[in-house]
Amino acid sequence: MRHGKKVNHLGRQTAHRKAMLANMACSLIEHKRINTTVAKAKALKQFVEPMITKSKSDTTHNRRLVMAKLRQKEAVAELFRDVAAKIGDRPGGYTRIIKLGNRLGDNADMAMIELVDYNEIYNADKAKKKTTRRSRRGGAKPTTSIPPVDTKSSNEEE
């Protein structure tokens, strides 16, 4: 029985699995989306989302915790500088997994995992929906009256 065993070992030893997830997380932070298998994408989601949450509060302690997992200084710097600024108000759910079909060579289920706030296609639709809110009845008609012209020049007032 597998009661309470939530970690997907992905057919790898512990050190290999941790190194692979760290490399995939660094690639995700750098490129904002990567293609991989569905199982690896789900494991990566569980691995990277707590680190994105830690990046929302930029403290030395959080940087050291994330650095211990990611092992790449450039990825940690980009996570705390760029990614954290973009996802600052989001309460969770920083990644999205989109299934792509099967790989040609071995028929493995493929998926694309991406950072949600960096997808311009979905975010453009949300911005449009917020700004195009209209009431059912017609608005006020624009007036065509001309404002009165001031005949005094600024020199005459003195």
N, C-alpha and C positions, 0 to 999 in steps of 0.2 A: 504494500500500500504506500501511497505517496502523500500522506497527510502532512500538511504544513510545509511542503517543499515547493516553493514558488519559483525558484531560479531555474531558467532554461539553460542547461549546460552546453547546448549547441554542439555536442559531440566533441568537446575540447577539454583539455586540462585547465585547471584554474588560472595559471599564469598566462596561458595562451588566450583564454577567454577575456581576461581583464585587459591584456594588451590590445586585443582586437577591438574591444568596445571603446577603449581610450582613443585608438586611432580613428575609428569611425566617428566618434563624437567630435574630434578635432576637425575631421573633414566636413562634418555637418555644420559646425560653427563657421568654418572658413567659406564653404561654398553655398550654404543656406539650404541645400537639398542634395540628397544622394540617392542612388538606386542600389538596392540590395535585396536579399530574400525577405520574405514576410517574417520569418522567425527572428532573423537578426534585427529587423526594424523594430519589432515589438520589444526585444531585449534592449536595444539602444534607447528606445523611448523611456523605459524604466531607469536606464542608466543616466541619461542626460537631463531629464526634467528636474530632478532635485538640484543639480548643479546650476541650472538656469534660475531656479528659485533663490539659491544662495547668492547669485550674482546681482540680485536686486538690491541688496544692501552691501555696499562696497566697503568691507572692513578687511584688515590684514588677516584676521582669523579665517574669514570666508575664502579669501584668495588662496591661503595655504591649504585649506581643505580641498578646494577645486584643483589646485596644482598637484596635489597628491594623487588625484584620480586621472587627470588629463595628461600630465607629464610634458606638456609643450607650452612654453612661455608665451609664444605668439597667440596661441588659441585662447589662453586664459586672459590675455590682455584684450583681445577682440571681444571675448564674452562679456567682460566687465565694462568695457568702454562702449561698444556699439550695440550689442544684442540687448544688454540690460536697459539701455536708454529707450530702445524701441518697444520692449515688452513691459515697461515699468508699471503700467496700470492693469495689466492682465492678471487675473487671480489664479491662473493655472492653464493647463492644456496648451503648452507652447509648441507642440509638434503635431503634425498631421501625417497619417499613413494612407497612401493611395495605392491600391493594388493595380498592377500593370498587366497581369497575365502570366504566362509560363515562359521560362527561358528555353531557347531552342536546343541547347546542348543536352541538358539533363531533365528538362520539364519541371524545374523547380519554380515554385510560386514566387514571383518578383513583386517588389513594391518600391514606391518612392516615399521617402520620409523627408519632410521639409519643416522649416520653421514657419509657423503660421503667419506671423506679421510681415514676413518678407515676400509673400505671394501677392503681386500687384493685381492679378486678375480678380481674386476674391475680395481684396480690400477695396478695389475701385468700385465694385458693386455696392458694398456697404456704405461707402461715402456718398454715392448717388442716392441711395435710399433715404439717407438722413436729410439730404438737402432738397429733395423733390416732394416734400410733404405739402399738400394743398388741401384747402377746404372745398366742400362741395359747391357752395354758392359762389357767385362771382365776387371779386374783390371791389374795392372802391375804384371808380373811374378816374383816370388822371385828369387833372384840371389843366386847361390851356390858357389860363390867365397869365398876362405878362406882368412881372413885378414892376413897381414904379421906379423910374429912373431919377437919380439924384442929380439935380441941375447945378448944385454948388460944387465947385472943385475944391480940392483940399487947400489950395492957396488962399481962397476967399474966406475960409473959416478963421484964419489967424488974424 
